């Protein structure tokens, strides 16, 4: 069986820390979608580490780590990441595996991303400008290059053919992007990646599962950014829900076991797009400050708001979440009252369903208020230590979502994670 861990909001839910914690009971951690727009933050011996492509189980010596076919890989970013964390992680490359079928991000993908986003003007979707969207477009357009192509004798020929296609498209934009500066580092990094363990990952994974190995699939971004079910068109370019595990790693639906879904105790979003519970006031600013809400990958300030239980229940439904995890609960220590959206007024009609046309309707959240706990919970070491008002709030969330809370994260430390009975 393969268990799944994914975000339930618009990304940045704290997935890295949770994978790092759960990794102790798994043999393999596998990334199944996304690209270097991921920013999974861990603290290793007091040192902050942000992982963009490498799975978050890498600091556990017993864990093998797989970058699956559903991921798009920037060779430069991956090589830089390897070099940065090697001092903290002896034997890293011995435990890192890449799928032959994972697609590559080329320098011209990054140029296309920048030119396209600039051309959108006020309608920008908030791309991280890392070439991820154009790489996925080439994948579905059957033009892309894959990791396995690096090993081919005619890799440069394939690269030149795709680059010429990209340059024709770039000629349609006014913005000029100096993509040539990225080309030499790309080829140097590609040579280094060719030395890594590149495998037929679907067979590799199947053989390990048949041998009884426990696998955790690690998602990136968040459910509300799913290309099919998110706030389209303000979404990412991959399937971020549990269904994405099947095509992102080559495993059958019948192999899916537990589904861990992660949400913050409030909501954040980076970039454009609908955000029903966004707070454009002092409370929103206070949430950003208390939660240090700035992107791990981009550094951009995140938009902040109250927790959205309507969107959360939608995300739980889409992935069949079996275990809920709430992160950054300690950020709410000094807020009183605390609010949660339990319904929407969408164009004058009350609903508890997440609207298909969320970008086109006027949404007013219907809030329920809860008493704050007005005390720091970061020092609590077990669930029973938490204030009663906090536990009452958790029970309300469980009842609304019809899903059990498995863990509460009450601080940034690796040990600040409370198991819920």
N, C-alpha and C positions, 0 to 999 in steps of 0.2 A: 504493500500500500504506500501511497504518497500523500502526505499531509500538505496543506497549503497555508501560507501566511500572506495576507494582502491588506492594503489600506482601504478604508471605507469612505474616505472623504475626497478631498482634492489633492492628495499627496501630503507629504511632510508630517505623517502621523506618528513617526517614531519607530518605524519598522526595523531599522538597523539594530537598535538596542534589544528588541524583542527576539529577533532571530539569533542574536548573539547569546541571549539567555537560553533559548530553547535548543540551541545547537548541541548542548551537552548530551541530549538524548537522541540525537540523529547521527547517522553515519555520512550522509551526503546532504549538502545544501545546494540547490539548483535555482539559478535565475532563469525565469521563463519569458520575460518580455521587457520592453523598454530599452533605453540606451544610457549614454553618459549624462542624460538629464536627471538621472537618479542621484540622490545625495543621502545615503544612509549613514547616519552619524552614530559612532560608538566611542566609548571612552575606555582605552586600554592602558592599565597602570597609570591612570590619571591623565593620559595623553588623548586629546580629541583626534579622532580619525574619521574622515569622510570617505566612504566608498561609493564609486560611481558605476563601476561595471563588475567588479569582483564580488562574489557572494559574501554575505556577512558572517559566514561560519569560518572564515579563513583564519581566525585567531585561535581556533580550537584544533590542536594537533591531530586529533583522531578523525577530523572531518575531511572528506574529499569535497571539492567545490567545482561545480559545473556551470559554465555559461552556455545556456541552451540556444537552440536554433531560433527561438522567438526574439532573441536580443539582437540589436544592431550595435556593432562594435566600431569605435574609432580607435585604430591601432595606436595612435599617438597617446590618446588619453589612457588606454589600457597599459601601455608600456610605462608611462609616467607614474601611474598608480602602483604598478608592481615595484618600481624602483623606490617609491616613497615609503611603502610599508614593509619592504624586505627587512630593514633593520629590526622591526618589531615582530617579524613573523618568519623565523628561520624555516627553511624547507617549503616556502610558499609555492614555488613553481612545481614542486614534487606533488602537490595536492591540488593543483589547478588544472582543469580540463576545459577545452573549448569544443563546441560542436562544429563539424565541417560545414553545417548548413546555416550557421549564423551569418547574417549579412554585414557587409562592411560599409562604413561611412567614409566617403572619399572627400578630398579637399573641395571639389566642386559641389558636393552636397551641401557643405557649409555655406558656400557662396550663394547657392540657390535659396537656402533658408533665409539668409540675410536680405537678399534682394526681394524675395517674395513678401517677407514680413514688412519691409519698408514700404513696398508698393500698396499694402493694405491700408496705410494711413491710420485713421481713427478706428478702423475695424480690425486692428491687430489682435491675434489670438493669444499673444503672450508667449511665443516660442522662445526657447532657450538659445536658439541660433546655433545649435550644435550639429545641424544637418540631419537630425533624426527623421523628421517628416519626409524630406526628399528621399532618404534612404529607404523608408518603408514604401514610398510611392514607386520606386524602382523595383522593389521586391514584388509588389502586386502587379506591376506592369511588366514583369518578367525580363527586366533588364539588369538586375542587380548583380554585384559581385559578392561572393561568399568567402568565408575564411578558408575553405578548402581550395579556392582558386589561387590563394597565395602560394600553394605548393605546386601549381601548374607551371609548365615550361613557358606557356604563352600568357602568363599573368599580365605582363606589361601591355601586350596587344589587347587583351580584354579591357584593361584599365583605359588605354587610349581611346578605344571605341566608345566606351561609356562617357568619358570626359568630353569627346567631340559632341556627343548628343547634348550634354549639359551646357556646353558653350553656345550651342544654337539657341537654347532656351534663355540663357543669360542675356543674349543679345536683344531680347524683347524688353528688358528692364532698363530703366534709366540709370540705376545705381551701378557703379563699377566696383567690384570686389577683387582685391588683389589676392586671388586664391593660390597663385604660384608660390607664394611665400610658405605655404603649408605643404607643398608637394614633396620636397626632399625629406622633411621629418616623417611624412607619411610612409615613404618607401623604406626609410631606415627602421621605423617601428615595425613595419610589415615583415622585414627580415628577422627581427627579434621574435615576433609572434610565431613565425614559422618554426622556431626552435621549441615552442611550447607543446604540450600534449594535446594534439588535435585528434578528436575521436568521432566515430559514428555514434553520436551521443544517444540516440534512441535505443540502439542495441546495447550500448554500454550501460545505460540506466536499467534496461529490462533485465540484463544479466545480474546486476547488483540486487535488484528487487527480488529476483528468483532465488538469490542466495540469502535472502532474509535481511538485507540491509534496509535501514529506516531512512526515508528520504523526506526532506522538507523543501517544498517549492517556494521560492521567495519572489514576491511581486514587487514592482516598482510603481511610482506614481500613486493613483488612487482610483477607486471604483467610479467616482463621479467624473473621471477623465476618460472613461472607456470610450473607444471610438464608436461603438454601437449604442451604448446605453447612457453615456454621460451627457453633459450639457453641450451637445453638438451645436455649432462647429467649434466651440471652445473646449476642445478635448485633445488628448494625445493621439498618437497614430497606431496604437496597439490595443489589444483587449486586455484590460487590467483586472478583470473579474476571474473567478475560479475556472470558468470555461477556457480561458486563455492558457491554462496549464497544459491542456491536452494537445493543442497545436503548437505550443511554445516549447514543449519538451518531447513530444511524440509518445504520450502515454494515453491509455484508454480511459474513458470516463469511469469505468468500473473500478479503476485503481485508486480513485480519489477517496481519502479517508477524512480526517478532521480538517475543518476549515477555520483557521484563526483569522478573525477580522479585527483590525485595529482602528480606533478612533481617538482623537483628542477629546478632552473634557469640554472643549469649545470648538469652533470652526476656524480654519484659515484657508486662504486661497492666494496663489501668486498669479499675476497677470490678469488678463481680461476675462469676461464671461459672467454669467449669472451667479449671484451669491445672496440667496434670500434673506439670511440672517446677519448680513454684514452691518457692522456698527461704525458709522461715520461720525463718531462723537468722542468725547473724553473716555468713555468706557472702552471703545475700540482701541484707542491709543494706549490705555492702561493695560489691556490684554496683550498688545504687541510688546510693550515694555516688560511686563511680568514674564511673558513666555519667550522673550528674546527671539521674536518672530522675524527672522531674516533668512533668506534661502541659503541652505548649505552649499548648493551648487552655484547659484547666481549672485547671492548676497542681496537680492532684492527684498525690500520690506514686504511682508505678507499682509494681505487684507485679513481682518479679524472680526469675529462675531460670535454670538451665542451658539450653542450646540443645536443642530438641526435634526430632530428625531424623525421628521418626515423623510428627508433624504437618506438618513441612516437606515431606516427600516427598508427602504427601497434597495439600498446596497446589500443589506443582510439577506434580503429575499433573492437577489440576483445570484449570489454566490453560495447560498445555502450555509451561511455561517453557523458553525456549531459552538464556537468558543469566542466570546467577545473580550477584547482587551482595551481598557481605557488608559490612555497616557496623559501625562502632564496634568494630573489631577491637582498637584500641589500649586499650580499656577492660579487656581481658583481660590486659594486660601483667604485672600483679602477682598473678595467680591461678595456683596450682600445687598439685595437678594441675587440669586443666580437664576437665569432664565433658560428655558428650553422651548424650542418651537415644536408644537404638537399637531399643528394643522396649518394650512395656507388659506388665505382668501385670494383666489386666483381669478382676476377679472370679475370680482364681486361674488364668486361662488366658493363656499368653503369645501375643502377637500383634504384628505389625508394621503392622496396619491401624488407622486412626483410628476408634474406635467411634462408631456412630450414636447410641447412648444414653450419650454421654460424661458427661452430667449425672447419670445414675442408677447408674453402675457405680463400683466402687472401683478406682482405677488406681494402680499402683506402677510407676514408670519403671525400666527396666533400663538402667543406665549403662555406658558405656565411658569409661575414663579416658585422658587424654593428658598428656604432660609439658608444663608451661608454658614460655614462652620467657624469662621473668624479665628482660626488658630492654625499654626503650621502643622502639616501632616507628614512632612519629609522625614521626621524621625520615627514614625510608626514602623514597626518591624513585622507586624502581623495585622490581619484584618480586624481582629477584635480591638486593636488599639485606636482604630479610626473613630472619629466622633459619630454619635448616633445619627445626627442629621445627614451626615455624608452617607452613611449606610442606608438610610431611608431613601435618599436620592438615587442610590444605585439600584435599589429594589424597584423604584418607579421606572427607571430606564430599562431594566430587565423585563418588566411586565409589558411595557410599551412595545419593545422590540421582539418580545417572545423568544428571547435568547439569553442564555446564562452568561454572566460575566465571569471570566476565568482568572484574570489578573488586573490589578490596578498599579500603574506606574506612578510613584509619588516623588520622583526626583530623577536627576540625570545619571546618578551612579548606577553601576551594573547591578548592585545589590538592592537598589530601591525599586523592588517589584514585589507586590504582595499577592499571594495566591488567595483566591476567594473560595471559601468552603461551600 
